[in-house]
């Protein structure tokens, strides 16, 4: 193991953001390309390769942080991330090929028929104004929380489930669920006040 890789692992284990970013930037593009190749054309509109890679990194960081993974060099790390990504791809394919949602059974509506007006807008990126409003709303929400509530909301915004948040923070699932519900209601009130 080279000294630079050993130093990198020490920083990664210490949850150094720069080390995590370095790991992401080093392999993300290749992992996304790998994930993209794993989906047949019939599934490509259902699965975002970037989401799969995000999930793979989340699994890696969770297992590595818990001390459940051992890597000896950059090649070993690449191999591990590749394996996790390929397994995530297989899980998504299995999910979308289950009998009740098999993509092969889908039939596309002819162009212009059977589509509700405005549905195309649901899949678009937010406008700069919408992104700014969202960012401001999140900032206001986080500022209104106390120190016990903030980590729960931050982890929620990162996509963690109630159970995962409960385990990470050592809080009861019921407490996490209730706080998330209170925050949801607070956001609805904020939205009504703005409207």
Rosetta blueprint (number, residue, H / E / L):
1 X L
2 X L
3 X H
4 X H
5 X H
6 X H
7 X H
8 X H
9 X H
10 X H
11 X H
12 X H
13 X H
14 X L
15 X L
16 X L
17 X H
18 X H
19 X H
20 X H
21 X H
22 X H
23 X H
24 X H
25 X H
26 X H
27 X H
28 X H
29 X H
30 X H
31 X H
32 X H
33 X H
34 X H
35 X H
36 X H
37 X H
38 X L
39 X L
40 X L
41 X L
42 X L
43 X L
44 X L
45 X L
46 X L
47 X L
48 X L
49 X H
50 X H
51 X H
52 X H
53 X H
54 X H
55 X H
56 X H
57 X H
58 X H
59 X H
60 X H
61 X H
62 X H
63 X H
64 X H
65 X H
66 X L
67 X L
68 X L
69 X L
70 X L
71 X L
72 X L
73 X L
74 X H
75 X H
76 X H
77 X H
78 X H
79 X H
80 X H
81 X H
82 X H
83 X H
84 X H
85 X H
86 X H
87 X H
88 X H
89 X H
90 X H
91 X H
92 X H
93 X H
94 X H
95 X H
96 X H
97 X H
98 X L
99 X H
100 X H
101 X H
102 X L
103 X H
104 X H
105 X H
106 X L
107 X L
108 X L
109 X L
110 X L
111 X L
112 X L
113 X L
114 X L
115 X L
116 X L
117 X L
118 X L
119 X H
120 X H
121 X H
122 X H
123 X L
124 X L
125 X L
126 X L
127 X L
128 X H
129 X H
130 X H
131 X H
132 X H
133 X H
134 X H
135 X H
136 X H
137 X H
138 X H
139 X H
140 X H
141 X H
142 X H
143 X H
144 X L
145 X L
146 X L
147 X H
148 X H
149 X H
150 X H
151 X H
152 X H
153 X H
154 X H
155 X H
156 X H
157 X H
158 X L
159 X L
160 X L
161 X L
162 X H
163 X H
164 X H
165 X H
166 X H
167 X H
168 X H
169 X H
170 X L
171 X L
172 X L
173 X H
174 X H
175 X H
176 X H
177 X H
178 X H
179 X H
180 X H
181 X H
182 X H
183 X H
184 X H
185 X H
186 X H
187 X H
188 X H
189 X H
190 X H
191 X H
192 X H
193 X H
194 X H
195 X L
